[in-house]
Amino acid sequence: MKNALAITIKGRVQGVGFRFSAVNKAQQLGLKGFVQNRIDGSVYIEAEGDPEDLNEFVQWCWQGPPSARVDDITKQEIPVRDYHRFGVQ
């Protein structure tokens, strides 16, 4: 069964390669969706896939790439949209 999450990451997460690292991690886990920078300095992700893989992805988001500093993450379940890939928007 496929689940979907909306994830917002706050901290020093823009300009540190977070989006591209998130794409690599999501693709490793077989997740689909997208990642984008938000005007408020956060990173927003919609990811869908196996619940265990989503949990692993959220745990990765708490670290992100080496130069990131994650202060807070919020996540909520959203409807599955059947994305075909995971990419940057």
Short mmCIF file of the C-alpha atoms (twelve columns), coordinates in Angstrom:
data_MODEL
# 
_entry.id   MODEL 
# 
loop_
_atom_site.group_PDB 
_atom_site.id 
_atom_site.type_symbol 
_atom_site.label_atom_id 
_atom_site.label_alt_id 
_atom_site.label_comp_id 
_atom_site.label_asym_id 
_atom_site.label_seq_id 
_atom_site.Cartn_x 
_atom_site.Cartn_y 
_atom_site.Cartn_z 
_atom_site.pdbx_PDB_model_num 
ATOM 1  C CA . MET A 1  0.000  0.000  0.000   1 
ATOM 2  C CA . LYS A 2  1.275  3.450  -0.913  1 
ATOM 3  C CA . ASN A 3  1.121  6.429  1.449   1 
ATOM 4  C CA . ALA A 4  1.910  10.097 0.854   1 
ATOM 5  C CA . LEU A 5  3.348  12.794 3.090   1 
ATOM 6  C CA . ALA A 6  3.748  16.557 2.922   1 
ATOM 7  C CA . ILE A 7  6.972  17.453 4.750   1 
ATOM 8  C CA . THR A 8  8.199  20.937 5.648   1 
ATOM 9  C CA . ILE A 9  11.794 21.312 6.822   1 
ATOM 10 C CA . LYS A 10 12.934 24.480 8.607   1 
ATOM 11 C CA . GLY A 11 16.419 25.639 9.493   1 
ATOM 12 C CA . ARG A 12 19.432 26.321 7.304   1 
ATOM 13 C CA . VAL A 13 18.108 24.221 4.441   1 
ATOM 14 C CA . GLN A 14 18.390 26.468 1.387   1 
ATOM 15 C CA . GLY A 15 21.660 27.026 -0.454  1 
ATOM 16 C CA . VAL A 16 23.184 23.874 1.060   1 
ATOM 17 C CA . GLY A 17 22.183 21.261 -1.548  1 
ATOM 18 C CA . PHE A 18 19.188 19.998 0.422   1 
ATOM 19 C CA . ARG A 19 16.873 19.643 -2.585  1 
ATOM 20 C CA . PHE A 20 19.326 17.672 -4.692  1 
ATOM 21 C CA . SER A 21 20.350 15.476 -1.775  1 
ATOM 22 C CA . ALA A 22 16.654 14.826 -1.081  1 
ATOM 23 C CA . VAL A 23 16.146 13.783 -4.711  1 
ATOM 24 C CA . ASN A 24 19.042 11.306 -4.439  1 
ATOM 25 C CA . LYS A 25 17.751 9.833  -1.174  1 
ATOM 26 C CA . ALA A 26 14.160 9.607  -2.429  1 
ATOM 27 C CA . GLN A 27 15.291 7.870  -5.607  1 
ATOM 28 C CA . GLN A 28 17.367 5.391  -3.575  1 
ATOM 29 C CA . LEU A 29 14.228 4.555  -1.587  1 
ATOM 30 C CA . GLY A 30 11.978 4.361  -4.646  1 
ATOM 31 C CA . LEU A 31 9.838  7.328  -3.586  1 
ATOM 32 C CA . LYS A 32 7.971  9.600  -5.986  1 
ATOM 33 C CA . GLY A 33 7.063  13.261 -5.600  1 
ATOM 34 C CA . PHE A 34 8.913  16.553 -5.493  1 
ATOM 35 C CA . VAL A 35 10.976 18.942 -3.399  1 
ATOM 36 C CA . GLN A 36 10.971 22.728 -3.597  1 
ATOM 37 C CA . ASN A 37 12.312 25.785 -1.808  1 
ATOM 38 C CA . ARG A 38 9.715  28.018 -0.202  1 
ATOM 39 C CA . ILE A 39 9.868  31.787 0.013   1 
ATOM 40 C CA . ASP A 40 10.012 31.608 3.836   1 
ATOM 41 C CA . GLY A 41 13.366 29.764 3.674   1 
ATOM 42 C CA . SER A 42 11.940 26.300 4.300   1 
ATOM 43 C CA . VAL A 43 12.020 23.252 2.041   1 
ATOM 44 C CA . TYR A 44 8.722  21.582 1.131   1 
ATOM 45 C CA . ILE A 45 8.478  17.960 0.011   1 
ATOM 46 C CA . GLU A 46 5.633  15.788 -1.174  1 
ATOM 47 C CA . ALA A 47 6.690  12.156 -1.142  1 
ATOM 48 C CA . GLU A 48 4.773  8.971  -1.732  1 
ATOM 49 C CA . GLY A 49 5.699  5.337  -1.466  1 
ATOM 50 C CA . ASP A 50 5.918  2.451  0.959   1 
ATOM 51 C CA . PRO A 51 5.332  3.541  4.589   1 
ATOM 52 C CA . GLU A 52 8.667  2.111  5.773   1 
ATOM 53 C CA . ASP A 53 10.540 3.962  3.029   1 
ATOM 54 C CA . LEU A 54 8.698  7.189  3.885   1 
ATOM 55 C CA . ASN A 55 9.704  6.799  7.534   1 
ATOM 56 C CA . GLU A 56 13.326 6.296  6.532   1 
ATOM 57 C CA . PHE A 57 13.141 9.368  4.299   1 
ATOM 58 C CA . VAL A 58 11.727 11.524 7.113   1 
ATOM 59 C CA . GLN A 59 14.547 10.354 9.382   1 
ATOM 60 C CA . TRP A 60 17.049 11.325 6.677   1 
ATOM 61 C CA . CYS A 61 15.394 14.761 6.430   1 
ATOM 62 C CA . TRP A 62 16.324 15.431 10.067  1 
ATOM 63 C CA . GLN A 63 19.985 15.355 8.953   1 
ATOM 64 C CA . GLY A 64 19.936 16.321 5.298   1 
ATOM 65 C CA . PRO A 65 23.231 17.056 3.569   1 
ATOM 66 C CA . PRO A 66 26.331 17.801 5.700   1 
ATOM 67 C CA . SER A 67 26.078 21.599 5.507   1 
ATOM 68 C CA . ALA A 68 22.369 21.743 6.457   1 
ATOM 69 C CA . ARG A 69 21.022 22.519 9.922   1 
ATOM 70 C CA . VAL A 70 17.511 21.231 10.488  1 
ATOM 71 C CA . ASP A 71 15.614 22.943 13.304  1 
ATOM 72 C CA . ASP A 72 12.125 21.535 12.789  1 
ATOM 73 C CA . ILE A 73 10.131 19.190 10.567  1 
ATOM 74 C CA . THR A 74 6.381  19.010 10.191  1 
ATOM 75 C CA . LYS A 75 4.683  16.234 8.288   1 
ATOM 76 C CA . GLN A 76 1.136  15.314 7.466   1 
ATOM 77 C CA . GLU A 77 -0.524 12.613 5.452   1 
ATOM 78 C CA . ILE A 78 -1.926 13.758 2.120   1 
ATOM 79 C CA . PRO A 79 -3.795 11.984 -0.695  1 
ATOM 80 C CA . VAL A 80 -1.669 9.878  -3.040  1 
ATOM 81 C CA . ARG A 81 -1.255 11.672 -6.364  1 
ATOM 82 C CA . ASP A 82 0.612  8.915  -8.253  1 
ATOM 83 C CA . TYR A 83 3.689  10.920 -9.201  1 
ATOM 84 C CA . HIS A 84 5.847  9.281  -11.860 1 
ATOM 85 C CA . ARG A 85 9.248  10.363 -10.510 1 
ATOM 86 C CA . PHE A 86 10.904 12.388 -7.763  1 
ATOM 87 C CA . GLY A 87 12.315 15.742 -8.811  1 
ATOM 88 C CA . VAL A 88 12.956 19.387 -8.001  1 
ATOM 89 C CA . GLN A 89 10.226 21.948 -8.645  1 
# 
